[in-house]
Amino acid sequence: MGILGFHVKPSLHNEGGLLMTELFSEPEQLKKIAEPLSNRSDIYSLGMTLYVLANDKKFPDQRDVLPEIEEISVELNAILRKACSYYPGNRYQSAAELRKELLKLMITKYC
């Protein structure tokens, strides 16, 4: 069982032969856009993991623009959309930047 509490089978091999799960893989990894892999690729995968957790373990029907999750705040939806932006240049540029936004939201909304 995976960290989400259910099992998702890896479905693809990349050029290096590494196993990956398409549902969590960023567009540049899947060769849907011509961008090199970077730390922003990991931010996409983390954002998708957070999205699925926030969306009652359901993956989005579309990936170019994530549908809003009605049960969460507008601010958290915006953070998830930015983390999972189709284009790497529109994503958070570092994990520290994503962390800062999540902490700011937590402090302003829940403390």
N, C-alpha and C positions, 0 to 999 in steps of 0.2 A: 504494500500500500504506500502511496506517495505522501508527500507532506500535506497535500490538500485533503487527505482522508479518503481518497479514492485512487484507483490505479488508472493511469493513462499510459498506454503502450507507446514507446518510442516508435516513430513511424518512418524516419528518414535517416540516411547516412549522408554526411557532408563530404566534401572532396577529400578530407583527411581520414575518412572512414569512421568518424565519430558519430555515435548514435544521438539523435536529437528528436524532440517531440515537436511536430509541426505546429501544434496549437500554441506553443509558447515561443516559437522561433520568430525572430524579427524578419521583416521583408528582405533586408540585405543578406541574411543568412540563406534565405530561400531563393535568392537570386531574382526577386521580383523587382528590385531596383538596383542600379549599378552604384553601390556605395561600399567602401571598405568596412570590414568589421572593426569595431572599436568598443570602448567602455560603454558607449551609448547602446550597443547591442545588448549588453547585460541589463541595462536599465529598462529596456523594452521587456525583456523576459521577466524581470522582477515586477514591473508594472502590470504585466498580464497575470502574474500569479496573484497579486493584490486584487486585481479586478475580479478574477474568478472567485476569490474568497469573499469579496464584498457582494458578489452577485449570486450568492447561494450555490456556489460551485458550478455555475453555468458559464460556458464560453460564449463570447459575442457571436452573433450571426454574421456580422461584417467586421472587417479588420482595418479598413482604410480610415474610418472614423468610428471610434467606439460609441455604441449607444449609451445614453445616460442610464444610470441605475437609480430608479425612483426612490429606493429606500435609504439612500445616503445623501449627504449634503452636496450642495452645488459646488462647494469648495473642494471636497474630496473627489467628486467627478472630474473637476478641472485638473487636479493633480494626476489622476489616473490617465486622463486623455493625453496630457502632456508626456507622461512617462511612456505611453504606448503610441506616440505619434508615428505615423507611417514613415515619415522622413526623419532620419537621425538628427539633422540640424535643428529640428523643432522640439526634440526631447531635452530633458535635463542633461546637462553636459557632464555631470559627475554624480556619483552616488551621494556625495556630501550635499550637493544642491537639492537633490530629492529629499534627503533626510531633513534638511533645514526647513523645507516647505511642509513636510509632514509634522515636524515638531511645532512649527508655528501654528498650524491648524489645530493640533491637539491642545496647545496652550490657550489659544483664543476661544476655542469652542467648549473645552471640557474642564478648564481649570479656573 
